[in-house]
Amino acid sequence: MFFAEARVRVFIYGQPVDARKSYDGLYALARNEMKQDPLSGHLFCFINRRANQVKVLYWDRSGFCLWSKRLEQGRFFSDWSQIRSCETDWTHFKLLLEGVEPKSFRKRYSRLPTT
């Protein structure tokens, strides 16, 4: 998988998904529930109820691709009530796949004012 990071759109489905769903079931969720076109080439991310498995569906020029990742320990996020269907950026998506849940964003340093 090689994407131009600036042009990739990532859509996260905000409800638990049966991890047994495959191409057709996930296509239907992206099309009917998320109101997006799965043939667009964007990434559609689906997470199971226990939040330890994620599936990503996307269309490349010759057919659908489906990735799956299961964490052996921990979860992708801690609370389903905090998750909504949304579009996110590539950086947040990579953090999600690593199991990092950014709760608050703050600068690591601040620039001193010049006098």
Backbone as JSON Lines, residues from 0, in Angstrom:
{"i":0,"aa":"M","n":[0.83,-1.16,0.0],"ca":[0.0,0.0,0.0],"c":[0.88,1.23,0.0]}
{"i":1,"aa":"F","n":[0.74,2.03,-0.99],"ca":[1.44,3.3,-1.07],"c":[0.43,4.35,-1.48]}
{"i":2,"aa":"F","n":[0.25,5.34,-0.62],"ca":[-0.71,6.39,-0.89],"c":[0.01,7.73,-0.84]}
{"i":3,"aa":"A","n":[-0.49,8.65,-1.63],"ca":[-0.05,10.03,-1.48],"c":[-0.78,10.56,-0.25]}
{"i":4,"aa":"E","n":[-0.07,10.72,0.85],"ca":[-0.7,10.99,2.14],"c":[-1.58,12.23,2.14]}
{"i":5,"aa":"A","n":[-1.24,13.23,1.4],"ca":[-2.02,14.46,1.4],"c":[-3.37,14.27,0.71]}
{"i":6,"aa":"R","n":[-3.49,13.29,-0.16],"ca":[-4.73,13.12,-0.93],"c":[-5.62,12.02,-0.4]}
{"i":7,"aa":"V","n":[-5.18,11.25,0.56],"ca":[-5.97,10.14,1.08],"c":[-7.0,10.66,2.07]}
{"i":8,"aa":"R","n":[-8.22,10.23,1.89],"ca":[-9.28,10.54,2.85],"c":[-9.59,9.25,3.59]}
{"i":9,"aa":"V","n":[-9.74,9.34,4.89],"ca":[-10.01,8.18,5.74],"c":[-11.33,8.42,6.46]}
{"i":10,"aa":"F","n":[-12.25,7.47,6.31],"ca":[-13.55,7.56,6.96],"c":[-13.64,6.47,8.02]}
{"i":11,"aa":"I","n":[-13.95,6.85,9.24],"ca":[-14.08,5.89,10.34],"c":[-15.55,5.72,10.65]}
{"i":12,"aa":"Y","n":[-15.99,4.48,10.68],"ca":[-17.38,4.17,11.02],"c":[-17.51,4.17,12.53]}
{"i":13,"aa":"G","n":[-18.47,4.92,13.07],"ca":[-18.55,5.17,14.5],"c":[-19.36,4.2,15.32]}
{"i":14,"aa":"Q","n":[-19.65,3.01,14.8],"ca":[-20.38,2.01,15.57],"c":[-19.63,0.69,15.47]}
{"i":15,"aa":"P","n":[-19.82,-0.19,16.46],"ca":[-19.15,-1.5,16.38],"c":[-19.64,-2.29,15.17]}
{"i":16,"aa":"V","n":[-18.71,-3.01,14.55],"ca":[-19.01,-3.8,13.36],"c":[-18.67,-5.26,13.64]}
{"i":17,"aa":"D","n":[-19.5,-6.17,13.16],"ca":[-19.22,-7.59,13.27],"c":[-17.92,-7.89,12.52]}
{"i":18,"aa":"A","n":[-16.95,-8.44,13.21],"ca":[-15.63,-8.68,12.62],"c":[-15.67,-9.75,11.53]}
{"i":19,"aa":"R","n":[-16.77,-10.47,11.4],"ca":[-16.88,-11.48,10.36],"c":[-17.27,-10.89,9.01]}
{"i":20,"aa":"K","n":[-17.67,-9.63,8.99],"ca":[-18.04,-9.0,7.72],"c":[-16.83,-8.94,6.8]}
{"i":21,"aa":"S","n":[-17.11,-9.11,5.52],"ca":[-16.04,-9.05,4.54],"c":[-16.37,-7.98,3.51]}
{"i":22,"aa":"Y","n":[-15.89,-8.14,2.3],"ca":[-16.0,-7.12,1.26],"c":[-17.43,-6.58,1.09]}
{"i":23,"aa":"D","n":[-18.37,-7.46,0.84],"ca":[-19.73,-7.02,0.52],"c":[-20.42,-6.34,1.71]}
{"i":24,"aa":"G","n":[-20.26,-6.9,2.9],"ca":[-20.88,-6.31,4.08],"c":[-20.29,-4.94,4.41]}
{"i":25,"aa":"L","n":[-18.99,-4.81,4.3],"ca":[-18.35,-3.53,4.58],"c":[-18.65,-2.51,3.49]}
{"i":26,"aa":"Y","n":[-18.73,-2.98,2.24],"ca":[-19.13,-2.11,1.13],"c":[-20.52,-1.53,1.4]}
{"i":27,"aa":"A","n":[-21.44,-2.38,1.84],"ca":[-22.8,-1.93,2.12],"c":[-22.83,-0.9,3.24]}
{"i":28,"aa":"L","n":[-22.03,-1.09,4.28],"ca":[-21.97,-0.11,5.37],"c":[-21.42,1.23,4.87]}
{"i":29,"aa":"A","n":[-20.37,1.18,4.08],"ca":[-19.79,2.42,3.56],"c":[-20.78,3.15,2.65]}
{"i":30,"aa":"R","n":[-21.49,2.41,1.84],"ca":[-22.41,2.98,0.87],"c":[-23.69,3.5,1.53]}
{"i":31,"aa":"N","n":[-24.31,2.65,2.36],"ca":[-25.64,2.97,2.9],"c":[-25.6,3.72,4.22]}
{"i":32,"aa":"E","n":[-24.71,3.36,5.12],"ca":[-24.68,3.99,6.43],"c":[-23.82,5.25,6.45]}
{"i":33,"aa":"M","n":[-22.66,5.18,5.79],"ca":[-21.75,6.32,5.8],"c":[-22.04,7.29,4.66]}
{"i":34,"aa":"K","n":[-22.88,6.88,3.72],"ca":[-23.25,7.72,2.56],"c":[-22.03,8.17,1.76]}
{"i":35,"aa":"Q","n":[-21.09,7.25,1.57],"ca":[-19.87,7.52,0.8],"c":[-19.8,6.53,-0.36]}
{"i":36,"aa":"D","n":[-19.0,6.86,-1.35],"ca":[-18.81,5.98,-2.49],"c":[-17.57,5.12,-2.26]}
{"i":37,"aa":"P","n":[-17.73,3.82,-2.0],"ca":[-16.57,2.95,-1.76],"c":[-15.66,2.81,-2.97]}
{"i":38,"aa":"L","n":[-16.13,3.15,-4.16],"ca":[-15.32,3.06,-5.36],"c":[-14.43,4.29,-5.57]}
{"i":39,"aa":"S","n":[-14.43,5.2,-4.62],"ca":[-13.69,6.45,-4.74],"c":[-12.19,6.28,-4.5]}
{"i":40,"aa":"G","n":[-11.8,5.18,-3.87],"ca":[-10.39,4.99,-3.55],"c":[-10.03,5.45,-2.15]}
{"i":41,"aa":"H","n":[-10.98,5.99,-1.41],"ca":[-10.73,6.41,-0.04],"c":[-10.71,5.19,0.88]}
{"i":42,"aa":"L","n":[-10.19,5.37,2.08],"ca":[-10.12,4.28,3.05],"c":[-11.33,4.33,3.98]}
{"i":43,"aa":"F","n":[-11.91,3.16,4.23],"ca":[-13.06,3.04,5.12],"c":[-12.67,2.11,6.25]}
{"i":44,"aa":"C","n":[-12.7,2.63,7.47],"ca":[-12.18,1.92,8.64],"c":[-13.35,1.46,9.5]}
{"i":45,"aa":"F","n":[-13.35,0.17,9.86],"ca":[-14.4,-0.44,10.66],"c":[-13.76,-1.15,11.85]}
{"i":46,"aa":"I","n":[-14.33,-0.96,13.04],"ca":[-13.75,-1.5,14.27],"c":[-14.77,-2.4,14.95]}
{"i":47,"aa":"N","n":[-14.3,-3.53,15.49],"ca":[-15.21,-4.47,16.13],"c":[-15.64,-3.97,17.52]}
{"i":48,"aa":"R","n":[-16.58,-4.68,18.13],"ca":[-17.16,-4.28,19.41],"c":[-16.14,-4.19,20.53]}
{"i":49,"aa":"R","n":[-15.21,-5.11,20.58],"ca":[-14.19,-5.1,21.63],"c":[-13.07,-4.1,21.34]}
{"i":50,"aa":"A","n":[-13.09,-3.49,20.18],"ca":[-12.12,-2.47,19.77],"c":[-10.69,-3.01,19.74]}
{"i":51,"aa":"N","n":[-10.56,-4.3,19.45],"ca":[-9.21,-4.86,19.32],"c":[-8.91,-5.31,17.9]}
{"i":52,"aa":"Q","n":[-9.86,-5.13,16.99],"ca":[-9.66,-5.5,15.6],"c":[-10.21,-4.41,14.69]}
{"i":53,"aa":"V","n":[-9.44,-4.09,13.66],"ca":[-9.87,-3.08,12.69],"c":[-9.78,-3.68,11.29]}
{"i":54,"aa":"K","n":[-10.74,-3.31,10.46],"ca":[-10.7,-3.69,9.05],"c":[-10.79,-2.42,8.23]}
{"i":55,"aa":"V","n":[-9.99,-2.36,7.17],"ca":[-9.97,-1.19,6.3],"c":[-10.26,-1.66,4.88]}
{"i":56,"aa":"L","n":[-11.27,-1.07,4.3],"ca":[-11.7,-1.4,2.94],"c":[-11.35,-0.24,2.02]}
{"i":57,"aa":"Y","n":[-10.79,-0.55,0.87],"ca":[-10.58,0.49,-0.15],"c":[-10.57,-0.15,-1.53]}
{"i":58,"aa":"W","n":[-10.82,0.68,-2.51],"ca":[-10.85,0.27,-3.91],"c":[-9.57,0.72,-4.58]}
{"i":59,"aa":"D","n":[-8.82,-0.23,-5.15],"ca":[-7.74,0.19,-6.03],"c":[-8.25,-0.04,-7.45]}
{"i":60,"aa":"R","n":[-7.5,0.22,-8.43],"ca":[-8.02,0.25,-9.79],"c":[-8.57,-1.08,-10.3]}
{"i":61,"aa":"S","n":[-8.26,-2.18,-9.66],"ca":[-8.7,-3.47,-10.18],"c":[-9.66,-4.22,-9.26]}
{"i":62,"aa":"G","n":[-9.9,-3.73,-8.05],"ca":[-10.82,-4.41,-7.15],"c":[-10.68,-3.9,-5.72]}
{"i":63,"aa":"F","n":[-11.49,-4.48,-4.84],"ca":[-11.44,-4.08,-3.44],"c":[-10.27,-4.74,-2.73]}
{"i":64,"aa":"C","n":[-9.7,-4.01,-1.79],"ca":[-8.67,-4.53,-0.9],"c":[-9.2,-4.43,0.52]}
{"i":65,"aa":"L","n":[-8.84,-5.39,1.33],"ca":[-9.3,-5.41,2.72],"c":[-8.11,-5.73,3.6]}
{"i":66,"aa":"W","n":[-7.8,-4.82,4.53],"ca":[-6.74,-5.07,5.5],"c":[-7.41,-5.38,6.82]}
{"i":67,"aa":"S","n":[-6.73,-6.13,7.61],"ca":[-7.23,-6.42,8.94],"c":[-6.06,-6.39,9.91]}
{"i":68,"aa":"K","n":[-6.3,-5.83,11.07],"ca":[-5.28,-5.82,12.11],"c":[-5.97,-6.13,13.43]}
{"i":69,"aa":"R","n":[-5.36,-7.06,14.19],"ca":[-5.88,-7.41,15.5],"c":[-4.79,-7.17,16.53]}
{"i":70,"aa":"L","n":[-5.12,-6.43,17.56],"ca":[-4.17,-6.2,18.64],"c":[-4.15,-7.42,19.56]}
{"i":71,"aa":"E","n":[-3.0,-7.86,19.96],"ca":[-2.89,-8.98,20.88],"c":[-3.16,-8.54,22.31]}
{"i":72,"aa":"Q","n":[-2.86,-7.29,22.62],"ca":[-3.15,-6.72,23.92],"c":[-3.69,-5.32,23.73]}
{"i":73,"aa":"G","n":[-4.61,-4.93,24.58],"ca":[-5.11,-3.56,24.54],"c":[-6.21,-3.37,23.51]}
{"i":74,"aa":"R","n":[-6.55,-2.12,23.3],"ca":[-7.62,-1.73,22.39],"c":[-7.19,-0.55,21.55]}
{"i":75,"aa":"F","n":[-7.9,-0.35,20.45],"ca":[-7.62,0.81,19.6],"c":[-8.08,2.09,20.27]}
{"i":76,"aa":"F","n":[-9.13,2.04,21.06],"ca":[-9.59,3.18,21.86],"c":[-10.33,2.63,23.06]}
{"i":77,"aa":"S","n":[-10.6,3.49,24.03],"ca":[-11.1,2.99,25.31],"c":[-12.62,3.04,25.48]}
{"i":78,"aa":"D","n":[-13.32,3.91,24.75],"ca":[-14.74,4.1,25.03],"c":[-15.52,4.34,23.74]}
{"i":79,"aa":"W","n":[-16.49,3.47,23.44],"ca":[-17.29,3.62,22.23],"c":[-18.13,4.89,22.25]}
{"i":80,"aa":"S","n":[-18.5,5.38,23.43],"ca":[-19.35,6.57,23.48],"c":[-18.62,7.81,22.96]}
{"i":81,"aa":"Q","n":[-17.3,7.75,22.89],"ca":[-16.51,8.87,22.39],"c":[-16.33,8.84,20.88]}
{"i":82,"aa":"I","n":[-16.71,7.74,20.23],"ca":[-16.43,7.54,18.8],"c":[-17.66,7.91,17.97]}
{"i":83,"aa":"R","n":[-17.43,8.65,16.92],"ca":[-18.46,9.04,15.97],"c":[-17.97,8.73,14.56]}
{"i":84,"aa":"S","n":[-18.91,8.51,13.65],"ca":[-18.52,8.37,12.25],"c":[-17.96,9.71,11.8]}
{"i":85,"aa":"C","n":[-16.79,9.67,11.2],"ca":[-16.15,10.93,10.83],"c":[-15.11,10.68,9.75]}
{"i":86,"aa":"E","n":[-14.65,11.77,9.2],"ca":[-13.5,11.73,8.31],"c":[-12.3,12.19,9.11]}
{"i":87,"aa":"T","n":[-11.19,11.52,8.94],"ca":[-9.99,11.88,9.68],"c":[-8.82,12.0,8.72]}
{"i":88,"aa":"D","n":[-7.71,12.46,9.22],"ca":[-6.53,12.6,8.37],"c":[-5.62,11.38,8.5]}
{"i":89,"aa":"W","n":[-4.64,11.33,7.65],"ca":[-3.73,10.19,7.57],"c":[-2.97,9.99,8.88]}
{"i":90,"aa":"T","n":[-2.54,11.08,9.51],"ca":[-1.77,10.99,10.75],"c":[-2.6,10.38,11.87]}
{"i":91,"aa":"H","n":[-3.83,10.83,12.03],"ca":[-4.71,10.27,13.07],"c":[-4.98,8.8,12.8]}
{"i":92,"aa":"F","n":[-5.14,8.45,11.54],"ca":[-5.38,7.06,11.17],"c":[-4.19,6.18,11.54]}
{"i":93,"aa":"K","n":[-2.97,6.66,11.28],"ca":[-1.78,5.89,11.64],"c":[-1.68,5.73,13.15]}
{"i":94,"aa":"L","n":[-2.01,6.77,13.9],"ca":[-2.03,6.67,15.36],"c":[-3.05,5.64,15.83]}
{"i":95,"aa":"L","n":[-4.23,5.65,15.2],"ca":[-5.26,4.67,15.54],"c":[-4.76,3.25,15.32]}
{"i":96,"aa":"L","n":[-4.09,3.0,14.2],"ca":[-3.59,1.66,13.92],"c":[-2.51,1.22,14.9]}
{"i":97,"aa":"E","n":[-1.81,2.17,15.5],"ca":[-0.8,1.85,16.5],"c":[-1.4,1.72,17.89]}
{"i":98,"aa":"G","n":[-2.69,2.01,18.03],"ca":[-3.33,1.92,19.34],"c":[-3.13,3.16,20.19]}
{"i":99,"aa":"V","n":[-2.73,4.25,19.56],"ca":[-2.52,5.51,20.29],"c":[-3.8,6.33,20.18]}
{"i":100,"aa":"E","n":[-4.33,6.74,21.32],"ca":[-5.55,7.52,21.34],"c":[-5.23,8.92,21.84]}
{"i":101,"aa":"P","n":[-5.13,9.87,20.93],"ca":[-4.82,11.24,21.38],"c":[-6.03,11.86,22.06]}
{"i":102,"aa":"K","n":[-5.95,12.06,23.36],"ca":[-7.07,12.64,24.1],"c":[-7.05,14.16,24.07]}
{"i":103,"aa":"S","n":[-5.86,14.72,24.13],"ca":[-5.76,16.17,24.05],"c":[-4.52,16.52,23.26]}
{"i":104,"aa":"F","n":[-4.66,17.54,22.5],"ca":[-3.53,17.99,21.7],"c":[-2.93,19.22,22.37]}
{"i":105,"aa":"R","n":[-1.65,19.19,22.57],"ca":[-0.97,20.35,23.1],"c":[0.41,20.41,22.5]}
{"i":106,"aa":"K","n":[0.93,21.58,22.44],"ca":[2.26,21.75,21.87],"c":[3.31,21.23,22.85]}
{"i":107,"aa":"R","n":[4.35,20.61,22.32],"ca":[5.41,20.12,23.18],"c":[6.31,21.25,23.62]}
{"i":108,"aa":"Y","n":[6.32,22.33,22.91],"ca":[7.12,23.49,23.28],"c":[6.39,24.73,22.83]}
{"i":109,"aa":"S","n":[6.74,25.84,23.4],"ca":[6.18,27.1,22.94],"c":[7.31,28.02,22.56]}
{"i":110,"aa":"R","n":[7.06,28.77,21.59],"ca":[8.08,29.69,21.09],"c":[8.16,30.91,22.01]}
{"i":111,"aa":"L","n":[9.34,31.27,22.38],"ca":[9.52,32.45,23.22],"c":[9.32,33.69,22.37]}
{"i":112,"aa":"P","n":[8.62,34.67,22.92],"ca":[8.42,35.9,22.15],"c":[9.74,36.63,21.95]}
{"i":113,"aa":"T","n":[9.94,37.14,20.77],"ca":[11.16,37.9,20.48],"c":[10.97,39.34,20.9]}
{"i":114,"aa":"T","n":[12.0,39.89,21.43],"ca":[11.9,41.28,21.88],"c":[12.72,42.19,21.02]}
